[in-house]
């Protein structure tokens, strides 16, 4: 995600000049993990692991159960694919 004034305003339209802190507070409410955004190094490390010798037994099925995305969309997808999670 590009961090700029337009993105900050998109997440905090109630503020005249939202800051990065305002953006991060709003973004955290949309994520499954308590972080505002994923750092590019985290995605890079996940990819490097998957293509490394250590990740040779990670299948598509395993990867789907451990999604990289952190948005509320990911929570809905997991809940829909695993009804047992809804009861927890």
DSSP file (Angstrom, degrees, kcal/mol; ACC not computed):
  #  RESIDUE AA STRUCTURE BP1 BP2  ACC     N-H-->O    O-->H-N    N-H-->O    O-->H-N    TCO  KAPPA ALPHA  PHI   PSI    X-CA   Y-CA   Z-CA
    1    1 A X              0   0    0      0, 0.0     2,-0.5     0, 0.0    36,-0.0   0.000 360.0 360.0 360.0 138.2    0.0    0.0    0.0
    2    2 A X        -     0   0    0      1,-0.0     2,-0.8     2,-0.0     5,-0.1  -0.703 360.0-143.2 -83.3 125.9    1.3    3.4   -0.8
    3    3 A X        +     0   0    0     -2,-0.5     2,-0.3     4,-0.1    17,-0.1  -0.811  47.8 122.4 -93.5 109.4    1.5    5.7    2.2
    4    4 A X  S  > S-     0   0    0     -2,-0.8     4,-2.5     1,-0.0     5,-0.2  -0.915  76.1 -85.1-153.5 176.6    0.5    9.2    1.2
    5    5 A X  H  > S+     0   0    0     -2,-0.3     4,-2.4     1,-0.2     5,-0.2   0.862 124.0  54.3 -59.6 -37.7   -1.9   11.9    2.1
    6    6 A X  H  > S+     0   0    0      2,-0.2     4,-1.9     1,-0.2    -1,-0.2   0.903 110.5  45.9 -65.0 -40.9   -4.6   10.4   -0.2
    7    7 A X  H  > S+     0   0    0      2,-0.2     4,-1.8     1,-0.2    -2,-0.2   0.918 112.0  51.1 -67.1 -43.4   -4.4    7.0    1.4
    8    8 A X  H  X S+     0   0    0     -4,-2.5     4,-1.6     1,-0.2    -2,-0.2   0.917 111.6  48.1 -58.3 -43.4   -4.5    8.6    4.9
    9    9 A X  H  < S+     0   0    0     -4,-2.4    -1,-0.2     1,-0.2    -2,-0.2   0.848 106.1  58.1 -67.3 -34.9   -7.6   10.5    4.0
   10   10 A X  H  < S+     0   0    0     -4,-1.9     3,-0.4     1,-0.2    -1,-0.2   0.889 113.0  39.1 -61.6 -39.9   -9.2    7.4    2.5
   11   11 A X  H  < S+     0   0    0     -4,-1.8    -1,-0.2     1,-0.2    -2,-0.2   0.731 128.7  31.9 -83.5 -23.3   -8.9    5.7    5.9
   12   12 A X    ><  +     0   0    0     -4,-1.6     3,-1.7    -5,-0.2    -1,-0.2  -0.532  61.7 156.9-133.5  68.5   -9.8    8.7    8.0
   13   13 A X  T 3  S+     0   0    0     -3,-0.4    -1,-0.1     1,-0.3    -3,-0.1   0.678  71.8  69.8 -66.9 -15.0  -12.2   10.9    6.0
   14   14 A X  T 3  S+     0   0    0     -3,-0.1     2,-0.4    -5,-0.0    -1,-0.3   0.627  89.4  74.6 -76.2 -13.3  -13.3   12.4    9.4
   15   15 A X  S X  S-     0   0    0     -3,-1.7     3,-0.5    -6,-0.2    -3,-0.1  -0.821  71.5-147.1-103.5 139.5  -10.0   14.2    9.8
   16   16 A X  T 3  S+     0   0    0     -2,-0.4     2,-0.3     1,-0.3    -1,-0.1   0.939  98.4  12.2 -68.3 -46.2   -9.0   17.3    7.8
   17   17 A X  T 3  S-     0   0    0     -9,-0.0    -1,-0.3    -8,-0.0    -4,-0.1  -0.676  85.0-164.0-130.8  78.2   -5.3   16.3    7.7
   18   18 A X    <   -     0   0    0     -3,-0.5     2,-0.1    -2,-0.3    -9,-0.1  -0.328   8.7-144.2 -66.6 144.6   -4.9   12.7    8.8
   19   19 A X     >  -     0   0    0    -11,-0.1     4,-2.3     1,-0.1     5,-0.1  -0.420  30.4 -98.6 -97.8 175.6   -1.5   11.6    9.8
   20   20 A X  H  > S+     0   0    0      1,-0.2     4,-3.0     2,-0.2     5,-0.2   0.884 126.0  55.6 -62.4 -37.2    0.2    8.2    9.4
   21   21 A X  H  > S+     0   0    0      2,-0.2     4,-2.2     1,-0.2    -1,-0.2   0.895 106.5  50.1 -61.9 -39.6   -0.7    7.5   13.0
   22   22 A X  H  > S+     0   0    0      2,-0.2     4,-1.9     1,-0.2    -2,-0.2   0.928 112.1  48.3 -62.3 -44.8   -4.4    8.2   12.2
   23   23 A X  H  X S+     0   0    0     -4,-2.3     4,-3.0     1,-0.2    -2,-0.2   0.943 111.0  50.0 -59.3 -49.4   -4.1    5.8    9.2
   24   24 A X  H  X S+     0   0    0     -4,-3.0     4,-2.2     1,-0.2    -1,-0.2   0.881 108.5  52.2 -61.9 -39.5   -2.5    3.1   11.2
   25   25 A X  H  X S+     0   0    0     -4,-2.2     4,-0.7     1,-0.2    -1,-0.2   0.913 114.7  42.7 -62.2 -41.9   -5.1    3.2   14.0
   26   26 A X  H >< S+     0   0    0     -4,-1.9     3,-0.7     1,-0.2     4,-0.4   0.897 112.9  52.4 -70.7 -40.7   -7.9    2.9   11.4
   27   27 A X  H >X S+     0   0    0     -4,-3.0     3,-1.6     1,-0.2     4,-0.5   0.856 100.3  62.2 -66.0 -35.2   -6.1    0.2    9.4
   28   28 A X  H >< S+     0   0    0     -4,-2.2     3,-0.8     1,-0.3    -1,-0.2   0.811  95.3  61.5 -61.3 -29.1   -5.5   -2.0   12.5
   29   29 A X  T << S+     0   0    0     -4,-0.7    -1,-0.3    -3,-0.7    -2,-0.2   0.687 104.1  49.9 -71.3 -15.8   -9.3   -2.3   12.9
   30   30 A X  T <4 S+     0   0    0     -3,-1.6    42,-0.8    -4,-0.4     2,-0.3   0.519  97.6  86.0 -96.8  -8.0   -9.5   -4.0    9.5
   31   31 A X  B <<  -A   71   0A   0     -3,-0.8    40,-0.3    -4,-0.5    41,-0.1  -0.676  68.6-141.3-104.7 149.5   -6.8   -6.6   10.0
   32   32 A X  S    S+     0   0    0     38,-2.7     2,-0.3    -2,-0.3    -1,-0.1   0.821  94.8  54.0 -71.1 -32.2   -6.8  -10.0   11.5
   33   33 A X  S    S-     0   0    0     37,-0.4     2,-2.0     2,-0.2    -2,-0.2  -0.720 100.2-107.5-100.1 154.0   -3.4   -9.3   13.1
   34   34 A X  S    S+     0   0    0     -2,-0.3     2,-0.3    -5,-0.0    -6,-0.1  -0.205  86.4 101.2 -79.3  51.1   -2.7   -6.3   15.3
   35   35 A X        -     0   0    0     -2,-2.0    -2,-0.2    -7,-0.2    -4,-0.1  -0.957  67.2-140.4-131.0 151.4   -0.6   -4.5   12.6
   36   36 A X  S    S-     0   0    0     -2,-0.3     2,-0.3     1,-0.2    -1,-0.1   0.874  80.3  -3.6 -79.6 -38.2   -1.6   -1.7   10.3
   37   37 A X  S    S-     0   0    0     -6,-0.0     2,-0.4    -9,-0.0    -1,-0.2  -0.986  70.9-104.2-153.8 160.1    0.2   -3.0    7.2
   38   38 A X        -     0   0    0     -2,-0.3     2,-0.2    -3,-0.1    31,-0.0  -0.730  34.1-130.2 -88.9 131.3    2.5   -5.7    6.0
   39   39 A X    >>  -     0   0    0     -2,-0.4     4,-1.3     1,-0.1     3,-1.0  -0.555  17.9-123.4 -77.3 145.7    6.1   -4.7    5.4
   40   40 A X  H 3> S+     0   0    0      1,-0.3     4,-2.5    -2,-0.2     5,-0.2   0.823 110.9  62.0 -60.8 -30.9    7.6   -5.7    2.1
   41   41 A X  H 3> S+     0   0    0      1,-0.2     4,-2.6     2,-0.2    -1,-0.3   0.833  99.5  55.9 -64.9 -30.6   10.3   -7.7    3.8
   42   42 A X  H <> S+     0   0    0     -3,-1.0     4,-1.9     2,-0.2    -1,-0.2   0.912 109.9  44.0 -67.3 -41.9    7.6  -10.0    5.4
   43   43 A X  H  X S+     0   0    0     -4,-1.3     4,-2.3     2,-0.2    -2,-0.2   0.917 113.9  51.5 -66.6 -43.4    6.2  -10.8    2.0
   44   44 A X  H  X S+     0   0    0     -4,-2.5     4,-2.7     1,-0.2    -2,-0.2   0.921 110.1  48.7 -59.2 -45.5    9.7  -11.3    0.6
   45   45 A X  H  X S+     0   0    0     -4,-2.6     4,-2.3     1,-0.2    -1,-0.2   0.880 109.8  52.2 -64.5 -37.6   10.7  -13.7    3.4
   46   46 A X  H  X S+     0   0    0     -4,-1.9     4,-2.2     2,-0.2    -1,-0.2   0.920 112.2  45.6 -63.6 -43.0    7.5  -15.7    3.0
   47   47 A X  H  X S+     0   0    0     -4,-2.3     4,-1.9     2,-0.2    -2,-0.2   0.923 111.6  51.5 -66.4 -44.3    8.2  -16.1   -0.7
   48   48 A X  H  X S+     0   0    0     -4,-2.7     4,-0.6     1,-0.2    -1,-0.2   0.889 110.6  49.5 -60.5 -38.7   11.8  -17.0   -0.1
   49   49 A X  H >< S+     0   0    0     -4,-2.3     3,-1.0     1,-0.2     6,-0.6   0.936 109.0  51.9 -63.9 -45.7   10.7  -19.6    2.4
   50   50 A X  H 3< S+     0   0    0     -4,-2.2    -2,-0.2     1,-0.3    -1,-0.2   0.826 115.0  41.3 -63.4 -31.7    8.2  -21.2    0.0
   51   51 A X  H 3< S+     0   0    0     -4,-1.9    -1,-0.3    -5,-0.1    -2,-0.2   0.457 101.7  92.5 -95.1  -0.4   10.8  -21.5   -2.8
   52   52 A X  S X< S-     0   0    0     -3,-1.0     3,-0.6    -4,-0.6     4,-0.1  -0.338  92.0-104.8 -86.8 171.5   13.6  -22.7   -0.5
   53   53 A X  G >  S+     0   0    0      1,-0.2     3,-1.4     2,-0.2     4,-0.2   0.849 120.5  60.3 -60.8 -35.5   14.6  -26.3    0.5
   54   54 A X  G 3  S+     0   0    0      1,-0.3     3,-0.4     2,-0.1    -1,-0.2   0.804 105.2  47.9 -64.3 -29.1   12.9  -25.7    3.9
   55   55 A X  G X  S+     0   0    0     -6,-0.6     3,-1.7    -3,-0.6    -1,-0.3   0.256  76.3 110.8 -95.2  13.3    9.6  -25.0    2.2
   56   56 A X  T <  S+     0   0    0     -3,-1.4    -1,-0.2     1,-0.3    -2,-0.1   0.742  79.5  46.9 -63.7 -23.6    9.6  -28.0   -0.1
   57   57 A X  T 3  S+     0   0    0     -3,-0.4     2,-0.7    -4,-0.2    -1,-0.3   0.387  82.5 110.9 -99.1   4.2    6.8  -29.8    1.7
   58   58 A X    <   -     0   0    0     -3,-1.7     2,-0.1    -8,-0.1    -3,-0.0  -0.694  53.9-165.3 -79.7 118.4    4.5  -26.8    1.9
   59   59 A X     >  -     0   0    0     -2,-0.7     4,-2.4     1,-0.1     5,-0.2  -0.448  36.3-101.2 -98.2 172.7    1.6  -27.6   -0.4
   60   60 A X  H  > S+     0   0    0      1,-0.2     4,-2.3     2,-0.2     5,-0.2   0.866 124.1  55.8 -58.9 -36.7   -1.0  -25.3   -1.8
   61   61 A X  H  > S+     0   0    0      2,-0.2     4,-1.5     1,-0.2    -1,-0.2   0.915 108.2  47.0 -63.3 -43.4   -3.4  -26.6    0.8
   62   62 A X  H  > S+     0   0    0      1,-0.2     4,-0.7     2,-0.2    -2,-0.2   0.921 111.4  51.6 -63.2 -43.8   -1.0  -25.6    3.6
   63   63 A X  H >< S+     0   0    0     -4,-2.4     3,-1.0     1,-0.2    -2,-0.2   0.889 106.3  53.7 -63.0 -39.9   -0.5  -22.2    2.0
   64   64 A X  H >< S+     0   0    0     -4,-2.3     3,-0.5     1,-0.3    -1,-0.2   0.863 106.4  52.6 -64.0 -34.8   -4.3  -21.6    1.8
   65   65 A X  H 3< S+     0   0    0     -4,-1.5    -1,-0.3     1,-0.3    -2,-0.2   0.618 113.0  46.0 -77.9  -9.9   -4.7  -22.3    5.5
   66   66 A X  T << S-     0   0    0     -3,-1.0    -1,-0.3    -4,-0.7    -2,-0.1  -0.571  85.4-171.1-125.6  68.1   -1.9  -19.8    6.3
   67   67 A X    <   -     0   0    0     -3,-0.5    -3,-0.1    -2,-0.2    -2,-0.0  -0.250  23.2-147.2 -66.3 147.8   -2.9  -16.8    4.2
   68   68 A X  S    S+     0   0    0     -5,-0.1    -1,-0.1     2,-0.0    -4,-0.0   0.805  73.6  94.0 -79.3 -32.1   -0.5  -13.8    3.9
   69   69 A X        -     0   0    0      1,-0.1    -2,-0.0     5,-0.0   -38,-0.0  -0.284  54.4-168.8 -65.7 150.3   -3.3  -11.3    3.6
   70   70 A X        +     0   0    0    -38,-0.1   -38,-2.7   -39,-0.1   -37,-0.4   0.255  42.7 114.8-123.9  10.5   -4.4   -9.7    6.9
   71   71 A X  B >> S-A   31   0A   0    -40,-0.3     4,-1.2   -39,-0.1     3,-0.8  -0.208  81.9-102.0 -82.7 173.0   -7.6   -7.9    6.0
   72   72 A X  H 3> S+     0   0    0    -42,-0.8     4,-2.2     1,-0.2     5,-0.1   0.757 121.2  66.9 -63.5 -23.0  -11.1   -8.5    7.3
   73   73 A X  H 3> S+     0   0    0      1,-0.2     4,-2.5     2,-0.2    -1,-0.2   0.890  97.1  53.0 -62.1 -39.5  -11.7  -10.2    3.9
   74   74 A X  H <> S+     0   0    0     -3,-0.8     4,-2.5     2,-0.2    -1,-0.2   0.895 107.4  51.1 -63.6 -40.0   -9.2  -12.9    5.0
   75   75 A X  H  X S+     0   0    0     -4,-1.2     4,-2.6     2,-0.2    -2,-0.2   0.929 110.8  48.3 -63.5 -44.6  -11.2  -13.5    8.2
   76   76 A X  H  X S+     0   0    0     -4,-2.2     4,-2.5     2,-0.2    -2,-0.2   0.922 111.4  50.2 -61.7 -43.8  -14.4  -13.8    6.2
   77   77 A X  H  X S+     0   0    0     -4,-2.5     4,-2.0     1,-0.2    -2,-0.2   0.925 113.0  45.7 -61.3 -45.2  -12.8  -16.3    3.8
   78   78 A X  H  X S+     0   0    0     -4,-2.5     4,-1.4     1,-0.2    -1,-0.2   0.905 113.1  50.3 -65.5 -40.3  -11.5  -18.4    6.6
   79   79 A X  H  < S+     0   0    0     -4,-2.6     7,-0.3     1,-0.2    -2,-0.2   0.894 111.6  48.2 -64.7 -39.5  -14.8  -18.3    8.5
   80   80 A X  H  < S+     0   0    0     -4,-2.5     3,-0.3     1,-0.2    -1,-0.2   0.859 115.7  43.7 -69.5 -34.7  -16.7  -19.4    5.3
   81   81 A X  H  < S+     0   0    0     -4,-2.0     2,-0.3     1,-0.3    -1,-0.2   0.649 123.7  36.2 -85.6 -13.9  -14.3  -22.2    4.6
   82   82 A X    >X  -     0   0    0     -4,-1.4     3,-2.0    -5,-0.2     4,-0.5  -0.693  62.7-178.1-140.0  83.6  -14.1  -23.4    8.2
   83   83 A X  H >> S+     0   0    0     -3,-0.3     3,-0.9     1,-0.3     4,-0.6   0.736  79.5  70.9 -57.4 -23.2  -17.5  -23.1   10.1
   84   84 A X  H >4 S+     0   0    0      1,-0.2     3,-0.8     2,-0.2     4,-0.3   0.825  90.0  61.1 -62.8 -29.9  -15.9  -24.4   13.3
   85   85 A X  H X4 S+     0   0    0     -3,-2.0     3,-1.1     1,-0.2    -1,-0.2   0.802  93.6  64.2 -66.2 -28.9  -14.0  -21.1   13.6
   86   86 A X  H << S+     0   0    0     -3,-0.9    -1,-0.2    -4,-0.5    -2,-0.2   0.797  99.4  52.9 -65.5 -27.2  -17.2  -19.2   13.8
   87   87 A X  T <<        0   0    0     -3,-0.8    -1,-0.2    -4,-0.6    -2,-0.2   0.544 360.0 360.0 -87.3  -6.1  -18.1  -20.9   17.1
   88   88 A X    <         0   0    0     -3,-1.1    -1,-0.2    -4,-0.3    -2,-0.1   0.477 360.0 360.0 -83.1 360.0  -14.8  -20.0   18.8
